[in-house]
């Protein structure tokens, strides 16, 4: 419903990061449940003030150790880091080891996405280093990623959607080396058909590998618009 309304409307919806008070309340709830060591995993600080808000809330928290990790990624790319953290915790690793493992994973992991138009990134002010492509979007289809600072940049260009998606898949697969533990996921914003095509390709390229899938939430869809298909690869082994 959100994407249908977005495509049909001339006005742009707005988003807002949580307040410090809201984050503090969540930390307090966890403390009330008996947790005294907490890890907060956020989307890129280069794309949102959310990471800054979480850090402020962490500094005023008492009677608990709170570490905030900047994934330098977005959406499903950040989500895979949370999933990896859960794996580490379930494996019985101590707090400092879990934090270090996720921080190391952030430096090795990647996110890529294809969107039919830069209209929404530009309108939402989240366009980063992709801005130089705006005037040429009629003739190219970019694949966008996040750089080391977590800022959007065009990592590949193509003349057609099929070629852009093929390049995105190739980039993601380049990080899926045999013997190196990884998780791979595909997400979509009002484009389930293209997501299914990507998943089918991955299943033929990575037989037996679980392919996680998800949807781009309206909070992120505000800035990407309908039609997005993205991929993320989380690379990192459980420490021994």
N, CA, C and O of each residue as an XYZ file, in Angstrom:
960
protein
N       0.821     -1.203      0.000
C       0.000      0.000      0.000
C       0.861      1.262      0.000
O       0.569      2.240     -0.688
N       1.943      1.206      0.802
C       2.813      2.384      0.873
C       3.398      2.718     -0.492
O       3.360      3.870     -0.926
N       3.940      1.709     -1.167
C       4.588      1.958     -2.454
C       3.582      2.423     -3.506
O       3.911      3.245     -4.361
N       2.361      1.900     -3.443
C       1.325      2.351     -4.375
C       1.004      3.825     -4.151
O       0.892      4.592     -5.108
N       0.858      4.214     -2.909
C       0.574      5.612     -2.589
C       1.756      6.505     -2.964
O       1.572      7.615     -3.461
N       2.959      6.013     -2.722
C       4.156      6.799     -3.030
C       4.259      7.080     -4.522
O       4.556      8.202     -4.933
N       4.014      6.062     -5.323
C       4.130      6.234     -6.775
C       3.055      7.155     -7.332
O       3.255      7.809     -8.355
N       1.902      7.204     -6.646
C       0.781      7.996     -7.164
C       0.743      9.415     -6.614
O      -0.086     10.220     -7.038
N       1.633      9.733     -5.672
C       1.581     11.027     -4.993
C       2.695     11.953     -5.468
O       3.788     11.504     -5.812
N       2.405     13.236     -5.483
C       3.424     14.235     -5.808
C       4.183     14.700     -4.572
O       5.253     15.297     -4.693
N       3.642     14.434     -3.382
C       4.301     14.844     -2.140
C       5.171     13.708     -1.616
O       4.865     12.534     -1.825
N       6.257     14.065     -0.933
C       7.192     13.079     -0.423
C       6.943     12.834      1.053
O       6.933     13.789      1.830
N       6.741     11.600      1.468
C       6.615     11.308      2.902
C       7.943     11.564      3.608
O       8.993     11.632      2.970
N       7.885     11.705      4.918
C       9.074     12.014      5.708
C       9.355     10.891      6.705
O       8.456     10.145      7.093
N      10.612     10.789      7.107
C      10.996      9.846      8.157
C      11.718     10.604      9.252
O      12.180     11.726      9.041
N      11.816      9.991     10.420
C      12.534     10.593     11.542
C      13.221      9.491     12.338
O      12.662      8.412     12.531
N      14.427      9.768     12.796
C      15.129      8.806     13.637
C      14.496      8.777     15.026
O      13.846      9.743     15.426
N      14.676      7.691     15.758
C      14.149      7.646     17.128
C      14.836      8.691     17.996
O      15.982      9.062     17.742
N      14.137      9.162     19.017
C      14.735     10.119     19.948
C      15.644      9.398     20.934
O      15.555      8.182     21.106
N      16.523     10.165     21.581
C      17.387      9.566     22.594
C      16.535      8.935     23.695
O      16.858      7.861     24.204
N      15.443      9.615     24.057
C      14.564      9.079     25.093
C      13.972      7.732     24.721
O      13.867      6.841     25.564
N      13.583      7.580     23.456
C      13.014      6.306     23.000
C      14.051      5.183     23.077
O      13.736      4.064     23.483
N      15.280      5.489     22.686
C      16.336      4.473     22.748
C      16.647      4.128     24.202
O      16.846      2.959     24.534
N      16.690      5.135     25.068
C      16.929      4.884     26.487
C      15.850      3.976     27.076
O      16.146      3.104     27.892
N      14.601      4.182     26.661
C      13.512      3.343     27.154
C      13.729      1.884     26.758
O      13.490      0.974     27.552
N      14.186      1.671     25.519
C      14.440      0.291     25.079
C      15.583     -0.340     25.877
O      15.527     -1.516     26.238
N      16.616      0.457     26.146
C      17.724     -0.056     26.951
C      17.232     -0.417     28.347
O      17.608     -1.458     28.887
N      16.395      0.434     28.933
C      15.863      0.165     30.269
C      15.028     -1.106     30.277
O      15.082     -1.877     31.235
N      14.257     -1.332     29.221
C      13.451     -2.556     29.152
C      14.342     -3.799     29.155
O      14.035     -4.795     29.809
N      15.444     -3.723     28.416
C      16.371     -4.853     28.387
C      17.005     -5.069     29.761
O      17.175     -6.209     30.195
N      17.351     -3.987     30.441
C      17.928     -4.091     31.787
C      16.929     -4.705     32.757
O      17.306     -5.500     33.618
N      15.657     -4.341     32.624
C      14.612     -4.901     33.490
C      14.438     -6.398     33.271
O      13.999     -7.122     34.164
N      14.787     -6.850     32.071
C      14.713     -8.288     31.768
C      15.966     -9.037     32.219
O      16.087    -10.246     32.025
N      16.905     -8.288     32.831
C      18.084     -8.931     33.401
C      19.361     -8.822     32.588
O      20.386     -9.392     32.962
N      19.310     -8.094     31.478
C      20.513     -7.961     30.654
C      21.363     -6.788     31.139
O      20.851     -5.692     31.366
N      22.669     -7.030     31.296
C      23.572     -5.946     31.678
C      24.669     -5.712     30.642
O      25.553     -4.879     30.845
N      24.612     -6.438     29.542
C      25.524     -6.216     28.410
C      24.678     -6.171     27.139
O      23.991     -7.137     26.808
N      24.733     -5.049     26.433
C      23.832     -4.796     25.306
C      24.635     -4.337     24.100
O      25.557     -3.531     24.225
N      24.277     -4.858     22.930
C      24.896     -4.437     21.669
C      23.819     -3.799     20.800
O      22.783     -4.408     20.535
N      24.069     -2.578     20.362
C      23.168     -1.904     19.438
C      23.778     -1.885     18.044
O      24.920     -1.458     17.875
N      23.036     -2.339     17.053
C      23.545     -2.437     15.679
C      22.695     -1.528     14.800
O      21.483     -1.714     14.700
N      23.331     -0.541     14.162
C      22.569      0.473     13.430
C      22.951      0.537     11.960
O      23.992      0.035     11.539
N      22.068      1.174     11.194
C      22.400      1.484      9.808
C      23.523      2.519      9.782
O      23.886      3.075     10.819
N      24.057      2.768      8.619
C      25.237      3.609      8.462
C      25.069      5.000      9.070
O      24.050      5.662      8.871
N      26.082      5.426      9.810
C      26.089      6.785     10.353
C      26.241      7.812      9.241
O      25.959      8.993      9.445
N      26.683      7.376      8.073
C      26.817      8.275      6.939
C      25.509      8.533      6.219
O      25.437      9.387      5.336
N      24.458      7.782      6.601
C      23.152      7.921      5.951
C      22.046      8.320      6.911
O      20.955      8.692      6.479
N      22.313      8.248      8.203
C      21.281      8.530      9.194
C      21.928      8.970     10.502
O      23.061      8.594     10.803
N      21.198      9.769     11.275
C      21.679     10.166     12.598
C      21.350      9.096     13.641
O      21.660      9.272     14.819
N      20.735      8.007     13.231
C      20.346      6.959     14.175
C      21.527      6.475     15.005
O      21.403      6.311     16.218
N      22.668      6.244     14.367
C      23.845      5.772     15.092
C      24.271      6.771     16.165
O      24.627      6.375     17.275
N      24.236      8.062     15.842
C      24.593      9.099     16.813
C      23.619      9.091     17.988
O      24.030      9.204     19.143
N      22.330      8.957     17.688
C      21.315      8.910     18.743
C      21.557      7.721     19.665
O      21.498      7.857     20.887
N      21.828      6.557     19.082
C      22.087      5.362     19.887
C      23.316      5.560     20.779
O      23.308      5.165     21.945
N      24.376      6.172     20.229
C      25.580      6.399     21.014
C      25.330      7.342     22.177
O      25.841      7.123     23.276
N      24.544      8.396     21.944
C      24.205      9.314     23.028
C      23.441      8.583     24.121
O      23.716      8.767     25.306
N      22.484      7.756     23.725
C      21.706      7.007     24.709
C      22.599      6.042     25.487
O      22.405      5.835     26.685
N      23.574      5.455     24.801
C      24.472      4.498     25.458
C      25.353      5.169     26.503
O      25.643      4.584     27.547
N      25.778      6.399     26.222
C      26.694      7.085     27.150
C      26.018      7.454     28.466
O      26.697      7.593     29.483
N      24.707      7.615     28.468
C      24.014      7.988     29.701
C      23.413      6.778     30.409
O      22.822      6.912     31.480
N      23.562      5.611     29.818
C      23.020      4.412     30.433
C      23.889      4.004     31.619
O      25.117      4.030     31.546
N      23.234      3.631     32.700
C      23.940      3.195     33.900
C      23.609      1.742     34.195
O      22.570      1.220     33.792
N      24.533      1.103     34.917
C      24.342     -0.284     35.343
C      24.253     -1.259     34.170
O      23.675     -2.338     34.300
N      24.826     -0.877     33.024
C      24.867     -1.784     31.879
C      26.000     -1.350     30.952
O      26.309     -0.164     30.835
N      26.599     -2.318     30.308
C      27.609     -2.048     29.287
C      26.902     -2.047     27.937
O      26.302     -3.050     27.551
N      26.967     -0.931     27.217
C      26.269     -0.808     25.938
C      27.274     -0.427     24.849
O      27.958      0.590     24.960
N      27.360     -1.235     23.813
C      28.247     -0.967     22.677
C      27.400     -0.788     21.425
O      26.548     -1.621     21.117
N      27.641      0.305     20.707
C      26.895      0.583     19.476
C      27.819      0.351     18.281
O      28.924      0.892     18.224
N      27.358     -0.453     17.337
C      28.157     -0.800     16.159
C      27.542     -0.166     14.918
O      26.362     -0.359     14.628
N      28.353      0.587     14.194
C      27.956      1.213     12.926
C      28.233      0.223     11.807
O      29.390     -0.097     11.535
N      27.183     -0.266     11.155
C      27.383     -1.284     10.118
C      27.922     -0.718      8.808
O      28.330     -1.481      7.932
N      27.931      0.620      8.659
C      28.337      1.239      7.391
C      27.493      0.705      6.237
O      27.923      0.728      5.084
N      26.311      0.234      6.547
C      25.445     -0.390      5.548
C      24.013      0.060      5.786
O      23.752      0.938      6.609
N      23.095     -0.549      5.060
C      21.705     -0.100      5.083
C      20.783     -1.305      4.926
O      21.151     -2.295      4.292
N      19.596     -1.222      5.500
C      18.588     -2.252      5.278
C      19.068     -3.650      5.593
O      19.539     -3.927      6.696
N      18.945     -4.525      4.618
C      19.275     -5.926      4.825
C      20.766     -6.135      5.083
O      21.157     -7.133      5.688
N      21.604     -5.191      4.623
C      23.032     -5.272      4.920
C      23.292     -5.120      6.401
O      24.111     -5.842      6.970
N      22.592     -4.173      7.039
C      22.699     -4.007      8.491
C      22.027     -5.184      9.206
O      22.508     -5.651     10.238
N      20.919     -5.650      8.647
C      20.202     -6.758      9.262
C      21.026     -8.034      9.354
O      20.931     -8.768     10.337
N      21.835     -8.299      8.333
C      22.678     -9.498      8.372
C      23.717     -9.424      9.485
O      24.114    -10.456     10.026
N      24.164     -8.211      9.833
C      25.109     -8.081     10.942
C      24.426     -8.426     12.265
O      25.033     -9.040     13.143
N      23.164     -8.027     12.402
C      22.410     -8.399     13.598
C      22.230     -9.915     13.668
O      22.341    -10.513     14.738
N      21.952    -10.529     12.517
C      21.801    -11.985     12.477
C      23.111    -12.680     12.831
O      23.110    -13.707     13.510
N      24.236    -12.115     12.368
C      25.537    -12.693     12.690
C      25.828    -12.547     14.182
O      26.357    -13.468     14.804
N      25.485    -11.392     14.760
C      25.673    -11.196     16.196
C      24.896    -12.242     16.988
O      25.390    -12.779     17.979
N      23.670    -12.526     16.540
C      22.868    -13.540     17.228
C      23.539    -14.915     17.160
O      23.536    -15.663     18.138
N      24.110    -15.239     16.005
C      24.828    -16.516     15.880
C      25.959    -16.594     16.887
O      26.160    -17.621     17.536
N      26.703    -15.489     17.012
C      27.829    -15.461     17.944
C      27.354    -15.641     19.380
O      27.973    -16.366     20.158
N      26.253    -14.979     19.727
C      25.724    -15.070     21.085
C      25.246    -16.488     21.361
O      25.526    -17.042     22.423
N      24.527    -17.076     20.414
C      24.013    -18.441     20.596
C      25.148    -19.468     20.670
O      24.983    -20.548     21.237
N      26.297    -19.117     20.090
C      27.452    -20.016     20.155
C      28.158    -19.925     21.502
O      29.114    -20.659     21.754
N      27.689    -19.026     22.372
C      28.250    -18.933     23.709
C      29.484    -18.062     23.827
O      30.198    -18.136     24.827
N      29.749    -17.234     22.819
C      30.922    -16.368     22.874
C      30.713    -15.250     23.888
O      29.586    -14.807     24.108
N      31.802    -14.796     24.505
C      31.669    -13.727     25.487
C      31.423    -12.392     24.790
O      31.597    -12.262     23.578
N      31.022    -11.424     25.569
C      30.576    -10.124     25.043
C      31.629     -9.464     24.163
O      31.332     -9.076     23.033
N      32.850     -9.333     24.662
C      33.891     -8.645     23.896
C      34.198     -9.372     22.592
O      34.488     -8.735     21.580
N      34.135    -10.699     22.609
C      34.402    -11.478     21.396
C      33.300    -11.263     20.364
O      33.575    -11.160     19.168
N      32.058    -11.195     20.824
C      30.944    -10.939     19.911
C      31.099     -9.568     19.256
O      30.964     -9.433     18.040
N      31.383     -8.555     20.071
C      31.560     -7.200     19.533
C      32.665     -7.176     18.491
O      32.489     -6.616     17.409
N      33.805     -7.780     18.812
C      34.939     -7.790     17.883
C      34.594     -8.541     16.598
O      34.976     -8.108     15.511
N      33.878     -9.656     16.709
C      33.512    -10.448     15.529
C      32.610     -9.649     14.597
O      32.800     -9.673     13.381
N      31.630     -8.943     15.155
C      30.720     -8.152     14.322
C      31.459     -6.970     13.706
O      31.259     -6.665     12.530
N      32.297     -6.309     14.470
C      33.066     -5.183     13.925
C      33.967     -5.643     12.779
O      34.103     -4.938     11.779
N      34.585     -6.824     12.916
C      35.406     -7.370     11.828
C      34.545     -7.710     10.618
O      34.951     -7.486      9.477
N      33.358     -8.251     10.868
C      32.454     -8.605      9.777
C      32.041     -7.374      8.983
O      31.923     -7.434      7.759
N      31.819     -6.258      9.675
C      31.411     -5.022      9.003
C      32.422     -4.626      7.931
O      32.039     -4.170      6.854
N      33.704     -4.798      8.219
C      34.750     -4.379      7.267
C      34.843     -5.304      6.061
O      35.423     -4.930      5.042
N      34.273     -6.522      6.164
C      34.378     -7.502      5.077
C      33.082     -7.649      4.280
O      33.070     -8.295      3.232
N      32.007     -7.063      4.762
C      30.689     -7.301      4.182
C      30.301     -6.209      3.193
O      30.894     -5.130      3.176
N      29.295     -6.505      2.370
C      28.951     -5.599      1.273
C      27.447     -5.593      1.032
O      26.747     -6.572      1.290
N      26.970     -4.444      0.523
C      25.575     -4.317      0.137
C      25.512     -3.665     -1.241
O      26.283     -2.755     -1.544
N      24.589     -4.137     -2.068
C      24.414     -3.582     -3.415
C      22.927     -3.470     -3.696
O      22.145     -4.314     -3.257
N      22.529     -2.435     -4.423
C      21.128     -2.375     -4.813
C      20.956     -1.655     -6.146
O      21.741     -0.791     -6.537
N      19.895     -2.058     -6.810
C      19.500     -1.463     -8.081
C      18.145     -0.796     -7.890
O      17.227     -1.403     -7.339
N      18.010      0.466     -8.347
C      16.713      1.143     -8.332
C      16.471      1.763     -9.710
O      17.400      2.270    -10.340
N      15.218      1.720    -10.173
C      14.911      2.234    -11.512
C      15.108      3.744    -11.650
O      15.354      4.239    -12.750
N      15.000      4.482    -10.534
C      15.113      5.940    -10.607
C      15.813      6.485     -9.368
O      15.676      5.938     -8.274
N      16.564      7.569     -9.551
C      17.213      8.248     -8.428
C      16.334      9.348     -7.833
O      16.764     10.087     -6.947
N      15.119      9.449     -8.322
C      14.205     10.514     -7.883
C      14.069     10.586     -6.367
O      14.119     11.669     -5.784
N      13.898      9.437     -5.735
C      13.600      9.428     -4.307
C      14.852      9.644     -3.465
O      14.793     10.310     -2.430
N      15.985      9.091     -3.895
C      17.242      9.372     -3.196
C      17.552     10.861     -3.228
O      17.969     11.443     -2.226
N      17.348     11.459     -4.369
C      17.641     12.891     -4.523
C      16.694     13.728     -3.665
O      17.129     14.650     -2.977
N      15.396     13.406     -3.706
C      14.413     14.181     -2.942
C      14.633     14.051     -1.444
O      14.380     14.994     -0.694
N      15.105     12.887     -1.003
C      15.300     12.664      0.431
C      16.651     13.101      0.940
O      16.932     12.985      2.133
N      17.510     13.612      0.039
C      18.819     14.083      0.462
C      19.791     12.984      0.814
O      20.802     13.246      1.466
N      19.514     11.740      0.395
C      20.384     10.607      0.744
C      21.229     10.152     -0.445
O      21.647      8.995     -0.498
N      21.481     11.036     -1.383
C      22.057     10.591     -2.649
C      23.570     10.423     -2.621
O      24.121      9.709     -3.458
N      24.257     11.068     -1.669
C      25.688     10.866     -1.522
C      26.466     11.097     -2.794
O      26.226     12.067     -3.513
N      27.408     10.194     -3.075
C      28.273     10.318     -4.247
C      27.595      9.881     -5.544
O      28.224      9.863     -6.602
N      26.307      9.527     -5.461
C      25.557      9.137     -6.657
C      25.046     10.375     -7.384
O      24.549     10.275     -8.506
N      25.165     11.547     -6.749
C      24.585     12.778     -7.295
C      25.031     13.060     -8.724
O      24.250     13.583     -9.518
N      26.260     12.728     -9.062
C      26.781     13.011    -10.402
C      26.077     12.259    -11.501
O      26.241     12.587    -12.677
N      25.282     11.239    -11.140
C      24.589     10.439    -12.159
C      23.231     11.006    -12.528
O      22.638     10.586    -13.521
N      22.730     11.950    -11.749
C      21.353     12.398    -11.920
C      21.062     12.834    -13.348
O      20.017     12.487    -13.900
N      21.961     13.582    -13.946
C      21.719     14.107    -15.285
C      21.811     13.070    -16.379
O      21.416     13.334    -17.514
N      22.336     11.872    -16.056
C      22.511     10.845    -17.091
C      21.621      9.625    -16.871
O      21.790      8.611    -17.549
N      20.674      9.707    -15.930
C      19.881      8.537    -15.582
C      18.989      8.032    -16.709
O      18.549      6.883    -16.668
N      18.716      8.846    -17.697
C      17.886      8.380    -18.799
C      18.603      7.336    -19.634
O      17.962      6.545    -20.326
N      19.927      7.327    -19.576
C      20.679      6.434    -20.456
C      21.425      5.337    -19.708
O      21.969      4.440    -20.354
N      21.478      5.364    -18.369
C      22.187      4.319    -17.646
C      21.355      3.803    -16.487
O      20.428      4.467    -16.023
N      21.702      2.612    -16.030
C      21.083      1.995    -14.862
C      22.209      1.666    -13.877
O      23.000      0.757    -14.130
N      22.291      2.396    -12.756
C      23.410      2.175    -11.843
C      23.145      1.079    -10.814
O      22.000      0.807    -10.454
N      24.225      0.457    -10.350
C      24.206     -0.382     -9.160
C      24.897      0.427     -8.070
O      26.012      0.911     -8.262
N      24.236      0.570     -6.934
C      24.719      1.443     -5.865
C      25.169      0.599     -4.675
O      24.582     -0.438     -4.365
N      26.224      1.071     -4.020
C      26.721      0.403     -2.827
C      27.029      1.451     -1.769
O      26.786      2.640     -1.973
N      27.562      1.005     -0.642
C      28.034      1.906      0.412
C      29.550      1.796      0.499
O      30.102      0.696      0.516
N      30.224      2.953      0.555
C      31.682      2.930      0.634
C      32.141      2.684      2.070
O      31.327      2.353      2.932
N      33.439      2.844      2.335
C      33.983      2.552      3.659
C      33.429      3.472      4.735
O      33.455      3.131      5.917
N      32.931      4.629      4.336
C      32.310      5.548      5.288
C      30.793      5.331      5.387
O      30.102      6.018      6.140
N      30.297      4.373      4.619
C      28.869      4.096      4.642
C      28.051      5.072      3.825
O      26.870      5.276      4.105
N      28.664      5.686      2.809
C      27.995      6.649      1.939
C      27.690      5.981      0.602
O      28.505      5.214      0.090
N      26.525      6.269      0.040
C      26.169      5.718     -1.264
C      27.164      6.142     -2.339
O      27.628      7.282     -2.363
N      27.483      5.201     -3.226
C      28.249      5.553     -4.419
C      27.922      4.557     -5.524
O      27.567      3.413     -5.236
N      28.035      4.974     -6.791
C      27.750      4.054     -7.894
C      28.922      3.106     -8.111
O      30.032      3.537     -8.421
N      28.666      1.821     -7.946
C      29.746      0.848     -8.068
C      29.786      0.220     -9.459
O      30.803     -0.351     -9.854
N      28.683      0.323    -10.201
C      28.637     -0.215    -11.565
C      27.533      0.502    -12.331
O      26.603      1.051    -11.740
N      27.653      0.487    -13.653
C      26.650      1.113    -14.517
C      26.348      0.178    -15.680
O      27.203     -0.593    -16.118
N      25.121      0.262    -16.168
C      24.722     -0.555    -17.316
C      23.684      0.207    -18.128
O      23.120      1.197    -17.663
N      23.441     -0.265    -19.341
C      22.468      0.388    -20.218
C      21.050     -0.127    -20.029
O      20.086      0.543    -20.399
N      20.923     -1.321    -19.452
C      19.589     -1.900    -19.276
C      19.456     -2.449    -17.850
O      20.451     -2.668    -17.159
N      18.218     -2.661    -17.432
C      17.975     -3.230    -16.114
C      18.573     -4.625    -15.996
O      19.194     -4.946    -14.983
N      18.394     -5.456    -17.015
C      18.919     -6.823    -16.957
C      20.429     -6.834    -16.762
O      20.958     -7.630    -15.987
N      21.112     -5.953    -17.464
C      22.571     -5.906    -17.334
C      22.989     -5.357    -15.976
O      23.979     -5.809    -15.401
N      22.245     -4.390    -15.464
C      22.556     -3.840    -14.145
C      22.385     -4.912    -13.069
O      23.227     -5.048    -12.182
N      21.302     -5.662    -13.151
C      21.051     -6.713    -12.168
C      22.107     -7.807    -12.278
O      22.561     -8.338    -11.265
N      22.498     -8.142    -13.501
C      23.544     -9.150    -13.689
C      24.858     -8.691    -13.051
O      25.567     -9.490    -12.439
N      25.176     -7.409    -13.195
C      26.392     -6.877    -12.571
C      26.276     -6.922    -11.051
O      27.242     -7.255    -10.365
N      25.103     -6.589    -10.522
C      24.896     -6.635     -9.077
C      25.107     -8.055     -8.540
O      25.764     -8.246     -7.516
N      24.556     -9.030     -9.225
C      24.712    -10.420     -8.810
C      26.182    -10.827     -8.848
O      26.677    -11.481     -7.930
N      26.876    -10.436     -9.921
C      28.296    -10.781    -10.051
C      29.118    -10.165     -8.928
O      30.020    -10.808     -8.390
N      28.813     -8.934     -8.576
C      29.530     -8.275     -7.481
C      29.300     -9.019     -6.168
O      30.242     -9.263     -5.415
N      28.057     -9.374     -5.900
C      27.756    -10.095     -4.661
C      28.449    -11.453     -4.631
O      29.019    -11.837     -3.609
N      28.404    -12.174     -5.736
C      29.016    -13.504     -5.786
C      30.535    -13.447     -5.642
O      31.152    -14.422     -5.212
N      31.139    -12.320     -5.997
C      32.604    -12.206     -5.878
C      33.068    -12.269     -4.426
O      34.251    -12.485     -4.163
N      32.149    -12.083     -3.487
C      32.500    -12.146     -2.061
C      32.150    -13.495     -1.446
O      32.399    -13.721     -0.261
N      31.577    -14.387     -2.241
C      31.147    -15.694     -1.731
C      32.181    -16.750     -2.078
O      31.927    -17.634     -2.896
N      33.334    -16.656     -1.462
C      34.420    -17.571     -1.771
C      34.227    -18.907     -1.057
O      33.743    -18.965      0.073
N      34.611    -19.960     -1.737
C      34.513    -21.292     -1.152
C      35.394    -21.380      0.096
O      36.562    -20.990      0.073
N      34.822    -21.896      1.176
C      35.579    -22.045      2.413
C      35.482    -20.860      3.348
O      35.878    -20.961      4.509
N      34.964    -19.740      2.874
C      34.794    -18.562      3.714
C      33.334    -18.472      4.145
O      32.450    -18.379      3.295
N      33.066    -18.497      5.447
C      31.667    -18.428      5.904
C      31.008    -17.119      5.483
O      31.592    -16.044      5.621
N      29.784    -17.223      4.966
C      29.073    -16.015      4.570
C      27.570    -16.260      4.643
O      27.111    -17.401      4.625
N      26.821    -15.178      4.725
C      25.382    -15.191      4.566
C      25.046    -14.274      3.401
O      25.690    -13.242      3.215
N      24.042    -14.644      2.615
C      23.657    -13.813      1.482
C      22.136    -13.613      1.517
O      21.382    -14.532      1.839
N      21.712    -12.411      1.185
C      20.292    -12.084      1.267
C      19.890    -11.183      0.110
O      20.705    -10.439     -0.437
N      18.626    -11.267     -0.246
C      18.066    -10.441     -1.321
C      16.829     -9.755     -0.774
O      16.049    -10.369     -0.045
N      16.640     -8.488     -1.117
C      15.485     -7.739     -0.653
C      14.837     -7.002     -1.806
O      15.461     -6.797     -2.848
N      13.576     -6.598     -1.623
C      12.867     -5.916     -2.703
C      11.890     -4.892     -2.144
O      11.393     -5.014     -1.024
N      11.634     -3.882     -2.960
C      10.629     -2.883     -2.643
C       9.618     -2.827     -3.774
O       9.840     -2.157     -4.783
N       8.511     -3.529     -3.605
C       7.459     -3.593     -4.627
C       7.973     -4.146     -5.954
O       7.577     -3.681     -7.023
N       8.854     -5.137     -5.880
C       9.373     -5.760     -7.097
C       9.641     -7.248     -6.836
O      10.770     -7.706     -7.009
N       8.622     -8.007     -6.422
C       8.834     -9.419     -6.097
C       9.263    -10.256     -7.291
O       9.990    -11.237     -7.125
N       8.827     -9.887     -8.491
C       9.205    -10.667     -9.674
C      10.712    -10.635     -9.887
O      11.331    -11.669    -10.139
N      11.304     -9.440     -9.786
C      12.755     -9.332     -9.982
C      13.493    -10.014     -8.836
O      14.534    -10.633     -9.060
N      12.980     -9.913     -7.624
C      13.605    -10.619     -6.505
C      13.652    -12.118     -6.784
O      14.681    -12.758     -6.569
N      12.541    -12.680     -7.263
C      12.502    -14.115     -7.546
C      13.504    -14.496     -8.623
O      14.108    -15.567     -8.561
N      13.684    -13.628     -9.606
C      14.681    -13.898    -10.650
C      16.086    -13.951    -10.060
O      16.880    -14.830    -10.394
N      16.382    -12.995     -9.176
C      17.707    -12.954     -8.557
C      17.931    -14.186     -7.679
O      18.997    -14.802     -7.720
N      16.921    -14.536     -6.888
C      17.042    -15.701     -6.018
C      17.271    -16.964     -6.848
O      18.100    -17.798     -6.485
N      16.546    -17.111     -7.955
C      16.724    -18.287     -8.818
C      18.157    -18.363     -9.345
O      18.754    -19.440     -9.372
N      18.703    -17.230     -9.760
C      20.083    -17.209    -10.253
C      21.056    -17.619     -9.159
O      21.979    -18.398     -9.402
N      20.853    -17.099     -7.961
C      21.734    -17.435     -6.845
C      21.653    -18.915     -6.495
O      22.663    -19.535     -6.162
N      20.461    -19.477     -6.570
C      20.301    -20.892     -6.242
C      21.067    -21.777     -7.218
O      21.555    -22.842     -6.840
N      21.176    -21.340     -8.474
C      21.950    -22.121     -9.445
C      23.448    -21.912     -9.257
O      24.243    -22.814     -9.522
N      23.834    -20.723     -8.799
C      25.250    -20.410     -8.606
C      25.783    -20.914     -7.268
O      26.967    -21.222     -7.134
N      24.881    -20.993     -6.268
C      25.289    -21.380     -4.909
C      24.403    -22.515     -4.406
O      23.640    -22.326     -3.458
N      24.492    -23.691     -5.027
C      23.616    -24.808     -4.631
C      23.817    -25.173     -3.166
O      24.942    -25.336     -2.693
N      22.700    -25.295     -2.464
C      22.766    -25.675     -1.060
C      22.928    -24.513     -0.094
O      22.779    -24.690      1.115
N      23.233    -23.319     -0.611
C      23.415    -22.156      0.247
C      22.066    -21.512      0.567
O      21.312    -21.204     -0.356
N      21.740    -21.300      1.837
C      20.488    -20.601      2.159
C      20.494    -19.182      1.581
O      21.466    -18.445      1.742
N      19.422    -18.814      0.920
C      19.266    -17.460      0.373
C      18.166    -16.776      1.179
O      16.988    -17.106      1.045
N      18.558    -15.835      2.004
C      17.590    -15.112      2.817
C      16.908    -14.046      1.963
O      17.527    -13.464      1.073
N      15.644    -13.798      2.236
C      14.923    -12.765      1.489
C      14.163    -11.860      2.457
O      13.864    -12.245      3.588
N      13.860    -10.658      1.991
C      13.112     -9.718      2.822
C      12.539     -8.598      1.985
O      12.745     -8.536      0.773
N      11.816     -7.713      2.650
C      11.205     -6.561      1.999
C      11.834     -5.279      2.522
O      12.222     -5.196      3.687
N      11.932     -4.290      1.659
C      12.391     -2.972      2.085
C      11.232     -2.275      2.796
O      10.165     -2.090      2.211
N      11.436     -1.895      4.033
C      10.365     -1.286      4.814
C      10.051      0.109      4.289
O      10.887      0.721      3.623
N       8.850      0.624      4.584
C       8.527      1.991      4.167
C       9.522      3.027      4.667
O       9.764      4.023      3.985
N      10.110      2.812      5.854
C      11.070      3.778      6.397
C      12.271      3.959      5.472
O      12.828      5.053      5.378
N      12.669      2.885      4.790
C      13.746      2.992      3.810
C      13.196      3.251      2.420
O      13.829      3.938      1.618
N      12.021      2.704      2.129
C      11.408      2.887      0.814
C      11.132      4.339      0.485
O      11.074      4.712     -0.687
N      10.957      5.172      1.521
C      10.806      6.611      1.310
C      11.948      7.150      0.456
O      11.745      8.026     -0.385
N      13.156      6.618      0.676
C      14.347      7.157      0.030
C      14.754      6.397     -1.234
O      15.657      6.831     -1.950
N      14.099      5.270     -1.513
C      14.485      4.485     -2.687
C      13.362      4.366     -3.711
O      13.622      4.220     -4.905
N      12.121      4.428     -3.250
C      11.001      4.313     -4.167
C      10.711      2.879     -4.551
O      11.462      1.975     -4.183
N       9.627      2.655     -5.290
C       9.270      1.298     -5.714
C      10.226      0.783     -6.782
O      10.782      1.553     -7.565
N      10.404     -0.531     -6.796
C      11.211     -1.162     -7.839
C      12.569     -1.634     -7.408
O      13.247     -2.322     -8.171
N      13.001     -1.284     -6.195
C      14.348     -1.655     -5.749
C      14.493     -3.159     -5.585
O      13.577     -3.846     -5.133
N      15.667     -3.654     -5.964
C      16.114     -4.987     -5.573
C      17.541     -4.838     -5.061
O      18.396     -4.264     -5.735
N      17.786     -5.355     -3.873
C      19.108     -5.226     -3.278
C      19.650     -6.558     -2.826
O      18.905     -7.524     -2.663
N      20.968     -6.606     -2.623
C      21.640     -7.813     -2.164
C      22.647     -7.440     -1.099
O      23.234     -6.359     -1.141
N      22.847     -8.328     -0.150
C      23.865     -8.124      0.877
C      24.603     -9.429      1.108
O      24.016    -10.510      1.058
N      25.894     -9.315      1.360
C      26.722    -10.468      1.698
C      27.445    -10.149      3.006
O      28.244     -9.216      3.078
N      27.152    -10.934      4.025
C      27.842    -10.798      5.309
C      28.932    -11.847      5.351
O      28.663    -13.043      5.237
N      30.157    -11.395      5.515
C      31.309    -12.296      5.520
C      31.938    -12.288      6.902
O      32.238    -11.227      7.448
N      32.137    -13.468      7.465
C      32.748    -13.543      8.781
C      32.491    -14.895      9.424
O      31.385    -15.432      9.373
N      33.540    -15.427     10.027
C      33.423    -16.724     10.696
C      33.237    -16.530     12.195
O      33.662    -15.521     12.759
N      32.597    -17.506     12.832
C      32.494    -17.494     14.290
C      33.889    -17.708     14.871
O      34.563    -18.671     14.506
N      34.333    -16.828     15.767
C      35.643    -17.014     16.402
C      35.668    -18.312     17.210
O      34.645    -18.741     17.744
N      36.816    -18.914     17.290
C      36.952    -20.161     18.066
C      37.248    -19.818     19.519
O      37.399    -20.717     20.347
